[in-house]
Amino acid sequence: MTSVNQNQAQAIKNLFEQEAGFGVDVHGPIAKIVANKAQLLFLRAAKKAAEMHLSDAPAVTSSFSASHTVNGHSITFRLRFKNVRFLLTGDLNQQAMARLRAALPAADFECEILKAPHHGSHDFDFQMLKQAKPVLSLVSSGDESEQHEHIHPRATLLSALGRVSRGSTGIIFITELAAFFKQRGVSKELDPEAKKPGSKFDPAAPFFAFERTNFGIVHIRTDGKRVLAFTHSGEAGVNEGYAFDVATDHDVTFRPSLAIRTAPQ
């Protein structure tokens, strides 16, 4: 592999952006200079208040939190391809989003497609979402089991995404709702001796079985001007899909109809 210096790397990046129409705006994490060194701050646990997302200052408790610190320092960036902008927010929480909002111009968050922060957690900043003004929002959610239930996405987050969506036809895709299962009927564990200590599940008892046949994939296709977004369904030949055009000034026009065609086997 040939090594390049910073000037060469910047020149290659500029050429790539100019020729292909790509661009990347890195927003965070935001470091603070302490003793002449860039440091990432410890963040605090969020309050449980239903309207914490409306707070101008971070709605946090007095306790530092390792998980909120790790999540809040997610790499956050906006990917641009010609007229279409994607805002990727990782696992950002309200405190981190408020810090980004204070540090950057509102226009830096504008996007056509938003990946909602932290699987749809209640710990978000409404003003930053409002500045994003997405046409289409994606919520990556789906709790694995009753041992890992976080109630994602939260109702307040979904309401907020609807309110901040650009125009009158906002789109919100949730991966958990795009997943589906095939009914398999009554089943039973083959090894009745396999019950784990403390487990509520009795392997010797029959249970109703399903097979997950789709894991909630949301497809986004774009040529930098036209956008196609769709999901599959459990019924062959049936999809939920939307198409819209993005002008150079980021004005959006939805297509009135969409024909879904299945590729041959």
C-alpha positions as CSV (number, residue, x, y, z in Angstrom):
1,M,0.0,0.0,0.0
2,T,1.3,3.4,-0.9
3,S,1.3,6.0,1.9
4,V,0.2,9.6,1.3
5,N,0.8,12.7,3.3
6,Q,-2.1,14.9,4.6
7,N,-1.9,17.3,1.6
8,Q,-2.1,14.4,-0.9
9,A,-5.0,12.8,1.1
10,Q,-6.9,16.1,1.0
11,A,-6.3,16.5,-2.7
12,I,-7.6,13.0,-3.3
13,K,-10.6,13.7,-1.1
14,N,-11.4,16.9,-3.0
15,L,-11.1,15.2,-6.4
16,F,-13.4,12.4,-5.3
17,E,-16.0,14.8,-4.0
18,Q,-15.8,16.9,-7.2
19,E,-15.9,14.1,-9.7
20,A,-18.3,11.7,-8.0
21,G,-20.5,14.3,-6.2
22,F,-19.8,12.9,-2.7
23,G,-19.1,14.9,0.4
24,V,-18.8,14.1,4.1
25,D,-19.4,16.6,6.9
26,V,-18.0,15.3,10.2
27,H,-20.0,16.8,13.1
28,G,-18.8,14.9,16.2
29,P,-17.8,13.9,18.7
30,I,-16.8,17.3,20.0
31,A,-13.7,17.3,22.1
32,K,-12.7,19.9,24.8
33,I,-9.1,21.1,25.2
34,V,-7.9,20.3,28.7
35,A,-4.2,20.8,29.5
36,N,-3.4,21.3,25.8
37,K,-5.0,17.9,25.0
38,A,-8.2,17.1,23.3
39,Q,-10.5,15.3,25.8
40,L,-14.0,13.8,25.5
41,L,-16.1,14.9,28.4
42,F,-17.9,12.5,30.8
43,L,-21.7,12.7,30.1
44,R,-24.5,12.4,32.7
45,A,-27.4,10.1,32.9
46,A,-30.6,11.5,31.4
47,K,-33.7,12.4,33.4
48,K,-36.8,10.3,32.9
49,A,-39.2,13.2,32.3
50,A,-41.5,12.8,29.3
51,E,-40.7,16.3,28.0
52,M,-36.9,16.1,28.5
53,H,-36.4,16.5,24.8
54,L,-37.8,20.0,25.0
55,S,-35.2,21.3,27.4
56,D,-32.9,24.1,26.2
57,A,-30.1,22.9,28.5
58,P,-29.2,19.2,28.7
59,A,-31.9,17.4,30.8
60,V,-29.5,15.3,32.9
61,T,-29.1,14.0,36.4
62,S,-26.1,14.7,38.7
63,S,-24.7,11.2,38.0
64,F,-22.1,10.5,35.4
65,S,-22.9,7.5,33.2
66,A,-20.5,5.3,31.3
67,S,-23.2,4.2,28.8
68,H,-24.3,7.8,28.1
69,T,-20.7,8.9,27.7
70,V,-20.0,6.1,25.1
71,N,-23.3,6.7,23.3
72,G,-23.0,10.4,23.3
73,H,-19.6,10.4,21.7
74,S,-20.8,8.4,18.7
75,I,-19.3,9.5,15.4
76,T,-21.8,11.8,13.8
77,F,-21.7,12.9,10.2
78,R,-23.6,14.0,7.2
79,L,-23.1,12.2,3.9
80,R,-23.8,14.2,0.7
81,F,-24.3,12.7,-2.7
82,K,-25.2,15.4,-5.2
83,N,-28.6,16.8,-4.1
84,V,-29.3,14.1,-1.4
85,R,-28.1,14.4,2.2
86,F,-28.0,11.6,4.8
87,L,-27.6,12.5,8.5
88,L,-26.2,9.6,10.6
89,T,-26.5,10.2,14.3
90,G,-25.3,6.9,15.8
91,D,-26.4,6.5,19.5
92,L,-26.5,10.2,20.3
93,N,-28.4,11.3,23.4
94,Q,-29.9,14.7,24.3
95,Q,-26.9,16.1,26.0
96,A,-24.6,15.3,23.1
97,M,-27.1,16.6,20.5
98,A,-27.5,19.8,22.5
99,R,-23.7,20.3,22.5
100,L,-23.5,19.7,18.7
101,R,-26.4,22.1,18.2
102,A,-24.5,24.8,20.2
103,A,-21.3,24.3,18.2
104,L,-22.6,24.1,14.6
105,P,-24.9,26.1,12.4
106,A,-28.4,24.8,12.0
107,A,-27.9,24.3,8.3
108,D,-25.3,21.7,8.9
109,F,-27.9,19.3,10.2
110,E,-30.3,19.7,7.2
111,C,-30.9,16.4,5.4
112,E,-33.3,14.5,3.3
113,I,-32.7,11.2,5.1
114,L,-32.2,10.9,8.8
115,K,-31.0,7.9,10.8
116,A,-32.8,8.5,14.1
117,P,-30.5,8.5,17.2
118,H,-30.1,5.5,19.5
119,H,-32.8,3.2,18.1
120,G,-35.6,5.6,18.9
121,S,-34.7,6.3,22.6
122,H,-36.6,9.0,24.6
123,D,-33.2,10.6,25.2
124,F,-33.0,13.0,22.2
125,D,-32.9,16.7,21.4
126,F,-36.0,18.0,19.7
127,Q,-34.4,21.2,18.4
128,M,-31.7,19.3,16.6
129,L,-34.2,17.1,14.9
130,K,-36.2,20.2,14.0
131,Q,-33.0,21.7,12.3
132,A,-32.5,18.4,10.4
133,K,-36.0,18.7,8.7
134,P,-35.8,15.2,7.2
135,V,-38.1,13.9,4.4
136,L,-37.5,10.3,5.5
137,S,-36.5,9.0,8.9
138,L,-35.1,5.6,9.7
139,V,-35.4,4.1,13.2
140,S,-33.3,1.0,13.7
141,S,-35.1,-0.8,16.5
142,G,-36.1,-4.3,17.6
143,D,-35.4,-5.6,21.1
144,E,-34.0,-9.1,21.1
145,S,-35.9,-10.6,24.0
146,E,-37.7,-9.9,27.3
147,Q,-34.2,-9.8,28.9
148,H,-33.2,-6.9,26.7
149,E,-36.4,-4.8,26.4
150,H,-35.8,-1.0,26.1
151,I,-39.2,-0.1,24.6
152,H,-37.7,1.3,21.4
153,P,-38.8,3.3,19.6
154,R,-40.4,5.5,22.2
155,A,-43.7,7.2,21.5
156,T,-42.3,10.7,22.1
157,L,-39.5,10.2,19.5
158,L,-42.0,9.0,16.9
159,S,-44.2,12.0,17.5
160,A,-41.2,14.3,17.3
161,L,-40.1,12.8,13.9
162,G,-43.6,13.3,12.6
163,R,-43.6,17.0,13.7
164,V,-40.2,17.8,12.2
165,S,-40.6,16.1,8.9
166,R,-40.4,18.4,5.9
167,G,-43.6,19.2,4.2
168,S,-46.9,17.3,4.7
169,T,-45.8,13.9,3.7
170,G,-43.1,12.7,6.1
171,I,-41.9,9.1,6.0
172,I,-40.9,7.2,9.1
173,F,-39.6,3.6,8.6
174,I,-39.0,1.4,11.7
175,T,-37.0,-1.7,11.1
176,E,-39.0,-3.7,13.7
177,L,-42.2,-3.0,11.8
178,A,-40.5,-4.0,8.5
179,A,-39.6,-7.5,10.0
180,F,-42.0,-10.4,9.6
181,F,-42.3,-14.0,10.6
182,K,-43.7,-17.3,9.2
183,Q,-46.0,-19.3,11.4
184,R,-44.6,-22.7,12.2
185,G,-47.2,-24.0,14.7
186,V,-46.8,-25.9,18.0
187,S,-43.2,-27.0,18.7
188,K,-41.4,-28.6,21.6
189,E,-37.7,-28.6,22.8
190,L,-36.1,-31.9,21.9
191,D,-34.1,-32.1,25.1
192,P,-36.4,-31.7,28.1
193,E,-33.4,-31.8,30.4
194,A,-32.0,-28.6,28.9
195,K,-33.7,-26.2,31.3
196,K,-31.2,-23.6,32.6
197,P,-31.2,-22.8,36.3
198,G,-33.4,-19.8,37.0
199,S,-35.0,-19.8,33.5
200,K,-38.8,-19.3,33.3
201,F,-38.9,-21.3,30.1
202,D,-39.7,-25.0,30.4
203,P,-38.2,-26.8,27.4
204,A,-40.4,-29.8,28.1
205,A,-43.6,-27.8,27.5
206,P,-45.0,-27.2,24.0
207,F,-44.8,-23.6,22.6
208,F,-46.0,-21.9,19.5
209,A,-43.2,-21.4,17.1
210,F,-42.4,-18.7,14.5
211,E,-39.5,-18.4,12.0
212,R,-38.2,-14.9,11.3
213,T,-38.1,-14.6,7.5
214,N,-37.1,-11.0,7.2
215,F,-35.0,-8.9,9.6
216,G,-36.6,-5.5,8.9
217,I,-34.5,-4.3,6.0
218,V,-35.2,-0.8,4.7
219,H,-33.8,-0.2,1.3
220,I,-32.7,3.3,0.1
221,R,-31.6,3.8,-3.5
222,T,-30.5,7.2,-5.0
223,D,-28.6,8.6,-7.9
224,G,-28.2,11.9,-6.1
225,K,-31.4,13.3,-7.5
226,R,-34.0,10.6,-7.3
227,V,-34.7,8.6,-4.1
228,L,-36.4,5.3,-3.8
229,A,-37.2,3.9,-0.3
230,F,-39.0,0.6,0.2
231,T,-39.4,-2.4,2.5
232,H,-40.5,-6.0,1.8
233,S,-43.6,-7.7,3.2
234,G,-44.6,-11.2,4.1
235,E,-46.7,-11.4,1.0
236,A,-45.0,-12.1,-2.3
237,G,-45.0,-9.1,-4.7
238,V,-46.2,-6.7,-2.0
239,N,-43.9,-3.8,-0.8
240,E,-44.2,-0.5,0.8
241,G,-42.3,2.0,-1.3
242,Y,-42.0,5.7,-1.9
243,A,-40.1,7.7,-4.5
244,F,-39.3,11.4,-4.6
245,D,-37.0,13.8,-6.5
246,V,-34.6,16.2,-4.8
247,A,-33.8,19.5,-6.6
248,T,-30.5,21.3,-6.3
249,D,-32.1,23.7,-3.7
250,H,-33.3,20.5,-1.9
251,D,-36.9,21.1,-2.7
252,V,-38.6,17.7,-2.7
253,T,-41.3,16.4,-5.1
254,F,-43.0,13.0,-4.5
255,R,-43.8,10.8,-7.4
256,P,-47.6,10.1,-7.6
257,S,-47.3,6.4,-8.2
258,L,-44.7,3.7,-7.8
259,A,-44.5,0.4,-9.7
260,I,-42.8,-2.4,-7.8
261,R,-41.4,-5.2,-10.0
262,T,-39.8,-8.4,-8.8
263,A,-36.6,-9.5,-10.5
264,P,-36.7,-12.9,-12.1
265,Q,-35.2,-15.8,-10.2
